[in-house]
Amino acid sequence: MNRKYIFIAILMLCFITLNVYLFSSAPVPLKVDLPKEKSTYSIADAFRIIARVNSIARSLYTRNIVNTGLEVGLSFDENWQDNEIEAGPLPAQILRETSAFIEKSPLGLGLYLGSDFPISAPNLFKEMQAENFQELRKDGKPKFFYDVSSKRYVGMFPDIAISGACVKCHNENKNSPKKDWVLNDIMGATTWTYPGDSINTKELKDMINVYLNGLDNTYKRYLEKVKTFKKIKVPSIGKMWPSQGYYLPDAPEYADTIYKLTSYEIAKGLLK
């Protein structure tokens, strides 16, 4: 037989054999049971999720806006909203303004930054909160408890001095009762409160959304203040960050970055 036809016959045989193998021996598709959202969450678990989101967002602002912003000539001040001051909010003021936004919602969620050495007297922990904060200061672990005086469930999370800007601000502030803070000190506690001991999935999502919306609202107000600067140069606002020069990210860029950084923690918290 002609070698050419023998070669073609061999190829056809191999092709037929391969097809038989693939169709008869192909692995059975795997059935994967993806985690499902829980229907209810203890308020402690809800606090853990939203506190993690807050921690990531605050770290982003502190490190990538304040710290690097100071290096390129931006200014930040606790009285940033005063007309004569051309500066942006410090991390504590970002939290305070976001907290005020949250309190206007009907969710019943509360947020504030307390301490045993606060710059602002109303932020001093008292009674049960003071007792729990001392335990937190000892072991550095979050505390969850029911505050009888306010009739609200409380979640306390350590507020740590993660940057030199935090330390410098507190040590140099004339109203600060403590002047020797150092990096990584527990300066206070980010404190969440809620009237109930559990919530459903929708309520948890609403909590996360109102926090992120509050953060977005506060940052937009900062950008509006920046545009009014007359004594100092107005930074370029767009897709660039202070690490790239005299820039500030615009509101969509800032919000998108937060969503990207927190999406994993949110998904992990919502799933079993």
C-alpha positions as CSV (number, residue, x, y, z in Angstrom):
1,M,0.0,0.0,0.0
2,N,1.2,3.5,-0.7
3,R,3.0,5.0,2.3
4,K,0.9,8.2,2.0
5,Y,-2.4,6.3,2.5
6,I,-0.9,4.3,5.4
7,F,0.0,7.5,7.1
8,I,-3.4,9.0,6.6
9,A,-5.1,5.8,7.9
10,I,-2.9,5.9,11.0
11,L,-3.9,9.6,11.7
12,M,-7.6,8.8,11.3
13,L,-7.3,5.9,13.7
14,C,-5.6,8.1,16.3
15,F,-8.3,10.8,15.9
16,I,-11.1,8.3,16.3
17,T,-9.4,6.8,19.4
18,L,-8.8,10.2,21.0
19,N,-12.5,11.2,20.5
20,V,-13.7,7.9,22.0
21,Y,-11.4,8.5,25.0
22,L,-12.5,12.2,25.5
23,F,-16.2,11.4,25.3
24,S,-16.2,8.3,27.4
25,S,-13.5,9.2,29.9
26,A,-14.1,13.0,30.4
27,P,-14.2,13.9,34.1
28,V,-17.7,14.5,35.6
29,P,-18.1,18.3,36.2
30,L,-17.5,19.1,39.9
31,K,-20.4,20.4,41.9
32,V,-19.3,23.2,44.1
33,D,-21.5,24.4,46.9
34,L,-20.7,28.1,47.3
35,P,-21.2,29.7,50.7
36,K,-24.5,31.5,51.1
37,E,-25.3,34.7,53.0
38,K,-26.4,34.2,56.6
39,S,-29.9,35.3,57.4
40,T,-29.0,36.8,60.8
41,Y,-25.9,38.1,62.5
42,S,-25.1,38.7,66.1
43,I,-24.4,42.4,66.6
44,A,-20.9,41.5,67.7
45,D,-20.3,39.9,64.3
46,A,-21.9,42.9,62.5
47,F,-19.6,45.2,64.5
48,R,-16.5,43.1,63.5
49,I,-17.4,43.4,59.8
50,I,-18.1,47.1,59.7
51,A,-15.1,47.8,62.0
52,R,-12.8,46.0,59.6
53,V,-14.2,48.1,56.7
54,N,-13.6,51.3,58.8
55,S,-10.1,50.2,59.7
56,I,-9.1,49.7,56.1
57,A,-10.7,53.0,55.0
58,R,-9.0,55.0,57.9
59,S,-5.7,53.4,57.1
60,L,-6.0,54.5,53.5
61,Y,-6.7,58.1,54.4
62,T,-4.1,58.3,57.1
63,R,-1.2,56.7,55.1
64,N,-2.1,57.8,51.5
65,I,-3.7,61.2,52.0
66,V,-2.4,62.6,55.2
67,N,1.1,61.2,55.5
68,T,2.1,61.4,51.9
69,G,0.1,64.7,51.6
70,L,2.2,66.3,54.2
71,E,5.3,65.3,52.4
72,V,4.3,67.2,49.2
73,G,3.0,70.3,51.0
74,L,-0.7,69.6,51.9
75,S,-1.9,70.7,55.3
76,F,-4.3,69.1,57.7
77,D,-5.9,70.5,60.8
78,E,-8.5,69.6,63.4
79,N,-10.3,72.9,62.7
80,W,-10.2,72.4,58.9
81,Q,-13.7,73.7,58.5
82,D,-12.9,77.2,59.8
83,N,-12.9,79.7,56.9
84,E,-9.5,81.1,57.7
85,I,-7.8,77.7,57.8
86,E,-6.7,76.2,54.5
87,A,-6.3,72.5,55.4
88,G,-7.9,69.2,55.2
89,P,-9.4,67.0,58.0
90,L,-7.2,64.8,60.2
91,P,-8.3,61.1,60.4
92,A,-10.2,61.8,63.7
93,Q,-12.2,64.5,62.0
94,I,-13.0,62.2,59.0
95,L,-14.4,59.7,61.5
96,R,-16.4,62.4,63.4
97,E,-18.0,63.8,60.2
98,T,-18.8,60.3,59.0
99,S,-20.3,59.5,62.4
100,A,-22.5,62.6,62.1
101,F,-23.7,61.4,58.7
102,I,-24.5,58.0,60.1
103,E,-26.5,59.4,63.0
104,K,-28.9,61.1,60.6
105,S,-29.9,57.8,59.2
106,P,-32.8,55.8,60.7
107,L,-30.6,52.7,61.2
108,G,-29.9,53.3,64.9
109,L,-26.1,52.7,64.4
110,G,-23.8,54.9,66.4
111,L,-20.1,55.6,65.9
112,Y,-17.6,57.6,67.9
113,L,-14.0,57.7,68.9
114,G,-13.4,57.6,72.7
115,S,-10.4,57.5,74.9
116,D,-9.1,57.7,78.5
117,F,-6.9,60.7,77.4
118,P,-9.2,62.5,74.9
119,I,-8.4,65.9,73.4
120,S,-12.1,66.7,73.5
121,A,-13.7,66.2,77.0
122,P,-17.0,64.6,75.7
123,N,-14.9,61.8,74.2
124,L,-13.8,60.6,77.7
125,F,-15.0,57.0,78.4
126,K,-17.1,56.7,81.5
127,E,-18.6,53.9,83.7
128,M,-18.9,50.5,81.8
129,Q,-17.2,51.9,78.7
130,A,-14.3,53.0,80.8
131,E,-14.0,49.6,82.5
132,N,-14.1,47.8,79.2
133,F,-11.6,50.1,77.6
134,Q,-9.1,49.4,80.4
135,E,-9.4,45.7,79.6
136,L,-8.9,46.5,75.9
137,R,-5.8,48.6,76.7
138,K,-4.4,45.6,78.5
139,D,-4.9,42.9,75.9
140,G,-5.5,44.9,72.7
141,K,-8.6,42.8,71.8
142,P,-12.0,44.2,70.8
143,K,-14.7,44.3,73.6
144,F,-18.4,43.6,73.2
145,F,-20.9,44.3,75.9
146,Y,-24.3,45.7,76.8
147,D,-24.2,49.2,78.2
148,V,-27.0,49.5,80.8
149,S,-26.8,53.3,81.0
150,S,-27.4,53.8,77.3
151,K,-29.3,50.6,76.7
152,R,-27.2,49.9,73.7
153,Y,-24.9,47.1,72.6
154,V,-21.3,48.2,72.2
155,G,-18.3,47.1,70.2
156,M,-15.0,48.7,71.0
157,F,-12.0,48.3,68.7
158,P,-8.5,49.6,69.5
159,D,-7.6,52.9,67.8
160,I,-3.8,52.6,67.2
161,A,-1.3,55.3,66.4
162,I,-0.3,54.1,63.0
163,S,1.5,57.2,61.8
164,G,3.7,60.0,63.0
165,A,0.9,62.5,62.1
166,C,-1.4,61.0,64.7
167,V,1.3,61.1,67.4
168,K,2.4,64.6,66.5
169,C,-1.1,66.0,66.5
170,H,-2.0,64.6,69.9
171,N,1.3,65.4,71.6
172,E,1.3,69.0,70.4
173,N,-2.3,69.8,70.9
174,K,-2.8,72.2,73.8
175,N,-5.9,70.4,75.0
176,S,-4.3,67.0,75.0
177,P,-4.0,65.5,78.6
178,K,-1.2,63.2,77.4
179,K,1.9,64.5,75.6
180,D,4.1,61.4,75.2
181,W,2.3,59.2,72.7
182,V,4.4,57.0,70.5
183,L,3.8,55.0,67.4
184,N,1.6,51.9,67.9
185,D,0.2,53.2,71.1
186,I,-3.5,52.4,71.7
187,M,-4.8,56.0,71.8
188,G,-8.4,55.1,72.2
189,A,-11.2,53.0,70.8
190,T,-13.4,53.2,67.7
191,T,-16.7,52.5,69.3
192,W,-19.9,51.2,67.6
193,T,-23.3,51.1,69.3
194,Y,-26.7,49.6,68.3
195,P,-30.0,49.1,70.2
196,G,-30.4,45.4,69.2
197,D,-28.5,42.2,69.8
198,S,-28.8,40.9,66.2
199,I,-29.6,42.1,62.7
200,N,-30.6,40.5,59.4
201,T,-28.7,40.6,56.1
202,K,-30.4,43.7,54.7
203,E,-29.8,45.6,57.9
204,L,-26.1,44.7,57.8
205,K,-25.8,45.8,54.2
206,D,-27.5,49.0,55.1
207,M,-25.1,49.6,57.9
208,I,-22.1,49.1,55.6
209,N,-23.6,51.3,52.9
210,V,-24.4,54.2,55.2
211,Y,-20.9,54.1,56.6
212,L,-19.4,54.2,53.1
213,N,-21.8,56.9,52.0
214,G,-20.8,58.9,55.0
215,L,-17.2,58.5,54.2
216,D,-17.8,59.6,50.6
217,N,-19.8,62.6,51.7
218,T,-17.0,63.7,54.1
219,Y,-14.3,63.3,51.5
220,K,-16.4,65.3,48.9
221,R,-16.7,68.1,51.5
222,Y,-12.9,68.1,51.9
223,L,-12.5,68.5,48.1
224,E,-14.9,71.4,48.1
225,K,-12.9,73.1,50.8
226,V,-9.7,72.5,48.9
227,K,-11.1,74.4,45.9
228,T,-11.6,77.5,48.0
229,F,-7.9,77.8,49.0
230,K,-6.3,81.2,48.2
231,K,-3.2,81.4,50.3
232,I,-1.8,78.1,49.2
233,K,-1.7,76.3,45.8
234,V,-4.8,74.2,45.1
235,P,-3.7,70.6,44.4
236,S,-4.7,69.0,41.1
237,I,-7.7,66.8,41.6
238,G,-8.2,63.7,39.5
239,K,-6.9,60.1,39.3
240,M,-3.5,60.9,40.9
241,W,-2.6,60.5,44.6
242,P,-0.2,62.5,46.8
243,S,2.4,59.8,46.4
244,Q,2.6,60.9,42.8
245,G,3.0,64.6,43.5
246,Y,0.9,67.6,44.5
247,Y,-2.4,65.8,43.8
248,L,-5.6,64.6,45.4
249,P,-7.8,61.8,44.1
250,D,-11.2,62.9,43.0
251,A,-14.3,61.5,44.8
252,P,-14.9,58.6,42.4
253,E,-11.3,57.5,42.4
254,Y,-11.2,57.6,46.2
255,A,-14.5,55.8,46.7
256,D,-13.5,53.1,44.1
257,T,-10.2,52.5,45.9
258,I,-12.0,52.0,49.2
259,Y,-14.5,49.6,47.6
260,K,-11.7,47.6,46.1
261,L,-9.8,47.4,49.3
262,T,-12.9,46.5,51.4
263,S,-14.9,44.2,49.1
264,Y,-13.1,41.0,50.2
265,E,-13.7,41.7,53.9
266,I,-17.3,42.6,53.2
267,A,-17.9,39.4,51.2
268,K,-16.1,37.3,53.7
269,G,-18.3,38.7,56.5
270,L,-21.6,38.3,54.7
271,L,-20.9,34.6,53.8
272,K,-20.9,31.7,56.2
